[in-house]
Amino acid sequence: MDMRAGPQRLMSCVVQTTGAAHAHHGYLFANARTTRIKLLGHDEFGVWCAARRLNAGHFVWPCDATAAPLSLTQTQFDALVVGLPWQRLPEMSVITRV
């Protein structure tokens, strides 16, 4: 996705891809290098857009981006947003915060 896109263009992409935007859902977009993501949130009143960029490394994204829409748990999403390998969370559960 072109990261210059604003909420209206992102919403247009959601509607074209899924048929309709659903309230209380979030739609996540990434650039080709997977160094930036944008989250389009839809609530009952409108849409909001949030962006995150990694200065080093990249977000771990599914290999098959053409597959059906991806559904993440809250823990997986939290790991994705900070740049952790969210697919390996069970293996990482032994890591402890200090």
C-alpha positions as CSV (number, residue, x, y, z in Angstrom):
1,M,0.0,0.0,0.0
2,D,1.2,3.5,-0.7
3,M,2.0,4.9,2.7
4,R,1.0,8.4,1.5
5,A,-2.6,7.3,1.5
6,G,-4.9,8.9,3.9
7,P,-8.0,7.5,5.8
8,Q,-10.3,8.0,2.8
9,R,-8.1,6.1,0.3
10,L,-7.4,3.4,2.9
11,M,-11.1,3.0,3.5
12,S,-11.7,2.8,-0.2
13,C,-9.2,-0.1,-0.4
14,V,-10.9,-1.9,2.5
15,V,-14.3,-1.6,0.8
16,Q,-13.0,-2.8,-2.6
17,T,-11.2,-5.7,-0.9
18,T,-13.8,-6.9,1.6
19,G,-17.0,-5.5,0.3
20,A,-17.7,-3.3,3.4
21,A,-16.0,-1.8,6.4
22,H,-17.3,-3.1,9.7
23,A,-17.6,-1.0,12.9
24,H,-15.1,-1.9,15.7
25,H,-12.7,-3.5,13.3
26,G,-9.1,-2.5,12.5
27,Y,-7.4,-2.8,9.1
28,L,-3.7,-3.0,8.9
29,F,-1.6,-1.9,5.9
30,A,2.2,-2.2,5.3
31,N,4.6,-0.8,2.8
32,A,6.6,-3.1,0.5
33,R,9.7,-3.0,2.6
34,T,7.7,-3.8,5.8
35,T,9.2,-0.9,7.7
36,R,6.0,1.1,8.1
37,I,2.4,0.1,9.0
38,K,-0.8,2.0,9.1
39,L,-3.8,1.0,11.1
40,L,-7.2,2.2,9.9
41,G,-9.8,1.9,12.8
42,H,-13.5,2.1,12.2
43,D,-15.9,2.9,15.0
44,E,-19.5,3.9,14.9
45,F,-18.7,7.6,14.4
46,G,-16.0,7.5,11.7
47,V,-12.5,6.3,10.9
48,W,-9.1,7.1,12.4
49,C,-5.6,6.3,11.1
50,A,-2.5,5.6,13.0
51,A,1.0,5.0,11.6
52,R,4.2,3.4,13.0
53,R,7.7,3.2,11.5
54,L,10.6,1.2,12.6
55,N,14.0,2.9,12.3
56,A,15.8,-0.4,12.3
57,G,14.6,-3.8,11.1
58,H,11.2,-4.5,9.7
59,F,7.8,-5.8,10.7
60,V,7.4,-9.6,10.4
61,W,4.6,-10.0,7.9
62,P,2.9,-13.2,6.6
63,C,4.7,-14.7,3.6
64,D,1.5,-15.0,1.5
65,A,0.0,-11.5,1.4
66,T,-2.5,-12.6,-1.2
67,A,-4.2,-15.1,1.1
68,A,-7.5,-14.4,2.9
69,P,-7.6,-11.6,5.5
70,L,-5.4,-12.3,8.4
71,S,-6.9,-12.3,11.9
72,L,-4.6,-11.6,14.9
73,T,-5.1,-12.0,18.6
74,Q,-4.5,-9.0,20.8
75,T,-1.1,-10.4,21.9
76,Q,-0.1,-11.1,18.4
77,F,-1.1,-7.6,17.3
78,D,0.8,-6.1,20.2
79,A,4.0,-8.0,19.2
80,L,3.6,-7.1,15.5
81,V,3.3,-3.4,16.3
82,V,6.6,-3.3,18.3
83,G,8.4,-5.4,15.6
84,L,8.5,-8.8,17.4
85,P,8.1,-12.1,15.5
86,W,4.4,-12.5,16.4
87,Q,4.2,-16.0,14.7
88,R,6.6,-17.4,17.4
89,L,4.9,-16.0,20.5
90,P,4.5,-19.5,22.2
91,E,8.3,-20.1,21.8
92,M,9.0,-16.6,23.2
93,S,6.8,-17.1,26.3
94,V,9.9,-18.1,28.2
95,I,11.3,-14.6,27.8
96,T,11.0,-12.5,31.0
97,R,10.9,-8.7,31.3
98,V,13.4,-7.2,33.7
